Amino acid sequence: MSYTYILINFFTVIICFLASFDRRIQFNRFFGKFLLSSTIVAVPFIIWDIWFTSKGVWWFDLHYTLGFKIAGLPIEEWLFFYCIPFACVFTYYCIEKFFTMDWVSVFNNLIVFTGIIILSVAGLLYYQKIYTLVTIVITLLTLCYLHFIAEKDWIGKASFVYIILMPGFFAVNGILTGSLIPSPVVNYNPDDFLGIRMGTIPVEDAVYGYTQFLLNIYFFKKITQNEK
């Protein structure tokens, strides 16, 4: 049981890691730059994580961890911010490398403006739920920056890939939130989120994951923009 969380991280990343060395993919060339880009994204998310954990917005059942903590977070939680993004960025890289998905870009405006409207309404209605509110604010800022300031044309493409990644999201987050195991690895204070779950997964987790995914793609692309 103490190996549960570390095994989740391991199985999330191992296939993508091994496939990185395939001569048709050669994603291993970008390991260092991925580490840099993912760290840029991980830092604010880890600070958020430490803050919420200290406030009891969520907490971890240490029976599922190795027992080592840094700043109140299990070591597995720190690794989560590298293992999950690695699998996500690798998948995006492969799909972009082998498939033409320019047609998805026509949905950029629809995705951004629909997202802004839905998130804004939800934020106004549920501002007293701190997990909901912080997730909404960070996602709104991310979408607005990528679309209106950075003027990125791949938001539709990234959103499509995120949908492709949903089975993995449900598998990983499902176990972390209590699917297939006696109790959740990650527990949430019911006063701090909407209480709407997809199976055992709070709906906020999907938005949180989407934002993290977009930011990881953005910084990875920015750092590797001069390489093929």
ABEGO torsion letter per residue (X at the ends): XAAAAAAAAAAAAAAAAAAAABAAAGAAAAAAAAAAAAAAAAAAAAAAAAAAAAAGABBBBAAABAGBBBGGBBAAAAAAAAAAAAAAAAAAAAAAAABBAAAAAAAAAAAAAAAAAAAAAAAAAAAABAAAAAAAAAAAAAAAAAAAAAGBAAAAAAAAAAAAAAAAAAAAAAAAAGBGBABBABBBBAAABAGBBBEABBAAAAAAAAAAAAAAAAAAAAAAAABX
